[in-house]
C-alpha cells in the first residue's frame, strides 16, 4: 500500500458528514419500523445534535465498532 499522511481537517469533516448521514439513516430506520414518517426530521435533529440520548448512544456505539474494525482491517492490510 502507498504511504499516506493523516490530515486532521479531512478527518473531522468526514466524521461530521458521516455522523449526520448515520443519524439520518437511524431516524429513517426508526420511522420505517414505527410508521411515523412525520417525525423523521425532528428525530434526525434530536439524534444528530445529541438531544436524544438513547439514539445518540446507539450511533456512537456503531461509530466505535466501525472505527475499531476499520483500524484492525487497515493494520492487517498494511502488514501484507
ROPAVO-350568 format. One record per residue (C-alpha): residue number from 1; residue in one letter; x, y negated, z negated. Coordinates in steps of 0.001 Angstrom, whole numbers, plus 500000, padded with zeros to 6 digits. Layout:
<doses>
@resi NUM, resn A, X X, Y Y, Z Z
...
</doses>
This chain:
<doses>
@resi 1, resn X, X 500000, Y 500000, Z 500000
@resi 2, resn X, X 501152, Y 496474, Z 500643
@resi 3, resn X, X 502181, Y 494459, Z 497593
@resi 4, resn X, X 499678, Y 491792, Z 496634
@resi 5, resn X, X 499658, Y 488914, Z 494197
@resi 6, resn X, X 496976, Y 488110, Z 491670
@resi 7, resn X, X 495010, Y 484942, Z 492407
@resi 8, resn X, X 493072, Y 483887, Z 489279
@resi 9, resn X, X 490810, Y 481415, Z 491129
@resi 10, resn X, X 489790, Y 484039, Z 493661
@resi 11, resn X, X 489203, Y 486484, Z 490819
@resi 12, resn X, X 486955, Y 484072, Z 488885
@resi 13, resn X, X 484934, Y 483109, Z 491962
@resi 14, resn X, X 484464, Y 486772, Z 492856
@resi 15, resn X, X 483439, Y 487641, Z 489292
@resi 16, resn X, X 480894, Y 484807, Z 489178
@resi 17, resn X, X 479397, Y 485751, Z 492533
@resi 18, resn X, X 479313, Y 489414, Z 491536
@resi 19, resn X, X 477659, Y 488572, Z 488227
@resi 20, resn X, X 474823, Y 486711, Z 489953
@resi 21, resn X, X 474344, Y 489493, Z 492513
@resi 22, resn X, X 474273, Y 492092, Z 489733
@resi 23, resn X, X 471771, Y 490015, Z 487732
@resi 24, resn X, X 469541, Y 489681, Z 490786
@resi 25, resn X, X 469712, Y 493412, Z 491548
@resi 26, resn X, X 468964, Y 494206, Z 487907
@resi 27, resn X, X 465938, Y 491894, Z 487834
@resi 28, resn X, X 464795, Y 493344, Z 491159
@resi 29, resn X, X 465014, Y 496885, Z 489798
@resi 30, resn X, X 463015, Y 495910, Z 486710
@resi 31, resn X, X 460436, Y 494128, Z 488861
@resi 32, resn X, X 460182, Y 497176, Z 491102
@resi 33, resn X, X 459629, Y 499509, Z 488170
@resi 34, resn X, X 457116, Y 497252, Z 486396
@resi 35, resn X, X 455398, Y 495771, Z 489436
@resi 36, resn X, X 455773, Y 492247, Z 488033
@resi 37, resn X, X 457189, Y 490562, Z 491132
@resi 38, resn X, X 456161, Y 487105, Z 489943
@resi 39, resn X, X 458723, Y 487402, Z 487126
@resi 40, resn X, X 461635, Y 488212, Z 489456
@resi 41, resn X, X 463271, Y 484764, Z 489498
@resi 42, resn X, X 462676, Y 483912, Z 485818
@resi 43, resn X, X 464042, Y 487328, Z 484824
@resi 44, resn X, X 467050, Y 486793, Z 487109
@resi 45, resn X, X 467778, Y 483428, Z 485482
@resi 46, resn X, X 467416, Y 484914, Z 481998
@resi 47, resn X, X 469865, Y 487716, Z 482749
@resi 48, resn X, X 472330, Y 485594, Z 484732
@resi 49, resn X, X 472561, Y 482871, Z 482085
@resi 50, resn X, X 472627, Y 485292, Z 479087
@resi 51, resn X, X 469199, Y 484330, Z 477719
@resi 52, resn X, X 468021, Y 487954, Z 477942
@resi 53, resn X, X 470430, Y 489652, Z 475574
@resi 54, resn X, X 469492, Y 493230, Z 476413
@resi 55, resn X, X 469635, Y 492675, Z 480173
@resi 56, resn X, X 472931, Y 490817, Z 479991
@resi 57, resn X, X 474404, Y 493537, Z 477772
@resi 58, resn X, X 473434, Y 496208, Z 480296
@resi 59, resn X, X 475083, Y 494197, Z 483071
@resi 60, resn X, X 478241, Y 493614, Z 481018
@resi 61, resn X, X 478493, Y 497364, Z 480420
@resi 62, resn X, X 478078, Y 498015, Z 484155
@resi 63, resn X, X 480811, Y 495472, Z 484962
@resi 64, resn X, X 483163, Y 497024, Z 482403
@resi 65, resn X, X 482574, Y 500549, Z 483742
@resi 66, resn X, X 483325, Y 499423, Z 487296
@resi 67, resn X, X 486340, Y 497394, Z 486104
@resi 68, resn X, X 487863, Y 500356, Z 484288
@resi 69, resn X, X 487017, Y 502777, Z 487103
@resi 70, resn X, X 488369, Y 500391, Z 489725
@resi 71, resn X, X 491615, Y 499895, Z 487852
@resi 72, resn X, X 492084, Y 503628, Z 487456
@resi 73, resn X, X 491435, Y 504146, Z 491187
@resi 74, resn X, X 493822, Y 501276, Z 492037
@resi 75, resn X, X 496657, Y 502694, Z 489938
@resi 76, resn X, X 496120, Y 506195, Z 491332
@resi 77, resn X, X 496163, Y 504847, Z 494887
@resi 78, resn X, X 499341, Y 502827, Z 494262
@resi 79, resn X, X 501033, Y 505860, Z 492721
@resi 80, resn X, X 500843, Y 507731, Z 496014
</doses>
